[in-house]
Amino acid sequence: MPQRMRSSDYRASLADDFERFKRELPRDFPAHVRDVYGINLSARYLDEPIPHPIGKGSGQLSLNVGQLETDAEAGLAFAVLKTVIAQDSAGTQSMAAWAIHESKMKVERRGDGWTVTWKGRGWDRSFDDYLALVRAGWDFTSAGQLLAVPSVKYHLPRLSEPFRDAEYAYTTRALASAWGQTPLLLEKDFSPTLAGDQLADEKQQILRWLREVPPLIRSKSNVRLAMKLMNARFDDDFQREMMNAASGADALVVFNRLFDPVAGVAYGGPELSARNLRVLDRRSDRPTVPLSGTGNIHSGRLIVDYALRGCSSVQLHTFFQLPLEAYPATEGSRTQRALHALIFHPVDGLVAVMLDLETTGTLERHHGELRFLDLCDHRDN
Ligand SMILES: Cc1cc2nc3c(=O)[nH]c(=O)nc-3n(C[C@H](O)[C@H](O)[C@H](O)COP(=O)(O)O)c2cc1C
């Protein structure tokens, strides 16, 4: 075992790394962090081991193979592909209203954070095109370069109606055969625009979806399922009730963007992380499903905030989309620049904040190592 450095030496190394990695982030930065700082960033998403906790949430930044290539080169841990709208074998989509196209995205300041304003919804090309993207994603996954997981929005009925089984069957099986191995890893999206839709007016209706969707999807194929929960237009207690109702899933992604009914758009920024962290703070006695955090994550400090509330990975979208001058790095792809700030920022980066937690006694070394996953098991009461 290498001689332990003193805390001030770690800080000096971190300041150094932050400066030199502005020009080029090493792809295997988790190995570097382990060697130099004795910090093990290993994390988990949908029960898969990943080298560090940072992935890309589903959306406009995981629509094509070029984006996946860039992410794999940067050393991103995982990417969730854009959400496709389910269909049956005849191509009928009950959620067709979500397959609309919009080309304009605007990255805007919101409080001391950022949000992306965009009125589009799900995948708006053909299902065959989506299957081709899933196959390409599988190539990256099987090569160990980037875990690339599809995402679907399936039919959601009113309380008095049955689920459209044919959509669940056709879409799930087609994705499973494109993915290349069992089980299929899959996210089911309950989107913010759904939260703003009349369909989501009734609590009982939402809770039924959350209870019944996991067994329904699994009845069609061997699937390991993450359910990405929306922020419903109800209070924090109901948000927690939703988590309990969805406990049949293999993981929960918590929680998608807020919906502004006046402007008719979804939004993120500080209000989103405040609401998400507040809800996650409400401990429940029930056995918890593994969590992946999402919402206004723009620093290592926020990654730790989500981790301390049980999230063993995080999924970002907005932070991968900022104007280039908003990142401290001067070279590299947006993915590399974002990872550089998230990991190596000397005050708010993941390494700095984990070292702070060691200093305050919140996190301890095991066999000389500080482990990211220990944060998720941490309970201060
Ligand atoms: C332009 C845009 C498109 C998105 N599209 C999807 C989507 O298709 N499916 C989905 O599950 N989430 C979608 N999201 C949500 C993101 O994956 C992410 O969970 C959310 O924006 C919160 O993270 P952030 O604050 O880092 O952006 C989208 C977000 C944005 C900004």
The ligand as an SDF file (V2000), in Angstrom:
LIG
                    3D

 31 33  0  0  0  0  0  0  0  0999 V2000
  -34.0430   19.2050  -23.6610 C   0  0  0  0  0  0  0  0  0  0  0  0
  -34.3230   18.0810  -22.7210 C   0  0  0  0  0  0  0  0  0  0  0  0
  -34.8960   16.9050  -23.1970 C   0  0  0  0  0  0  0  0  0  0  0  0
  -35.1630   15.8480  -22.3120 C   0  0  0  0  0  0  0  0  0  0  0  0
  -35.7120   14.7010  -22.8050 N   0  0  0  0  0  0  0  0  0  0  0  0
  -35.9270   13.6530  -21.9650 C   0  0  0  0  0  0  0  0  0  0  0  0
  -36.4380   12.4270  -22.4470 C   0  0  0  0  0  0  0  0  0  0  0  0
  -36.7150   12.2550  -23.6300 O   0  0  0  0  0  0  0  0  0  0  0  0
  -36.6310   11.4140  -21.5570 N   0  0  0  0  0  0  0  0  0  0  0  0
  -36.3320   11.5330  -20.2240 C   0  0  0  0  0  0  0  0  0  0  0  0
  -36.4990   10.5700  -19.4710 O   0  0  0  0  0  0  0  0  0  0  0  0
  -35.8280   12.6910  -19.7340 N   0  0  0  0  0  0  0  0  0  0  0  0
  -35.6250   13.7450  -20.5650 C   0  0  0  0  0  0  0  0  0  0  0  0
  -35.0900   14.9100  -20.0650 N   0  0  0  0  0  0  0  0  0  0  0  0
  -34.7680   14.9990  -18.6230 C   0  0  0  0  0  0  0  0  0  0  0  0
  -33.2780   14.8060  -18.3470 C   0  0  0  0  0  0  0  0  0  0  0  0
  -32.8350   13.5140  -18.6950 O   0  0  0  0  0  0  0  0  0  0  0  0
  -32.9510   15.0590  -16.8580 C   0  0  0  0  0  0  0  0  0  0  0  0
  -33.4450   13.9930  -16.0640 O   0  0  0  0  0  0  0  0  0  0  0  0
  -33.5390   16.3500  -16.3340 C   0  0  0  0  0  0  0  0  0  0  0  0
  -33.3440   17.4080  -17.2660 O   0  0  0  0  0  0  0  0  0  0  0  0
  -32.9300   16.7570  -14.9980 C   0  0  0  0  0  0  0  0  0  0  0  0
  -31.5340   16.8550  -15.0660 O   0  0  0  0  0  0  0  0  0  0  0  0
  -30.7460   18.2360  -15.3600 P   0  0  0  0  0  0  0  0  0  0  0  0
  -31.2150   19.2380  -14.3550 O   0  0  0  0  0  0  0  0  0  0  0  0
  -29.3150   17.8530  -15.2150 O   0  0  0  0  0  0  0  0  0  0  0  0
  -31.0910   18.6550  -16.7450 O   0  0  0  0  0  0  0  0  0  0  0  0
  -34.8370   15.9770  -20.9330 C   0  0  0  0  0  0  0  0  0  0  0  0
  -34.2560   17.1700  -20.4800 C   0  0  0  0  0  0  0  0  0  0  0  0
  -33.9960   18.2100  -21.3440 C   0  0  0  0  0  0  0  0  0  0  0  0
  -33.3700   19.4580  -20.7930 C   0  0  0  0  0  0  0  0  0  0  0  0
  1  2  1  0
  2  3  1  0
  2 30  2  0
  3  4  2  0
  4  5  1  0
  4 28  1  0
  5  6  2  0
  6  7  1  0
  6 13  1  0
  7  8  2  0
  7  9  1  0
  9 10  1  0
 10 11  2  0
 10 12  1  0
 12 13  2  0
 13 14  1  0
 14 15  1  0
 14 28  1  0
 15 16  1  0
 16 17  1  0
 16 18  1  0
 18 19  1  0
 18 20  1  0
 20 21  1  0
 20 22  1  0
 22 23  1  0
 23 24  1  0
 24 25  2  0
 24 26  1  0
 24 27  1  0
 28 29  2  0
 29 30  1  0
 30 31  1  0
M  END
$$$$
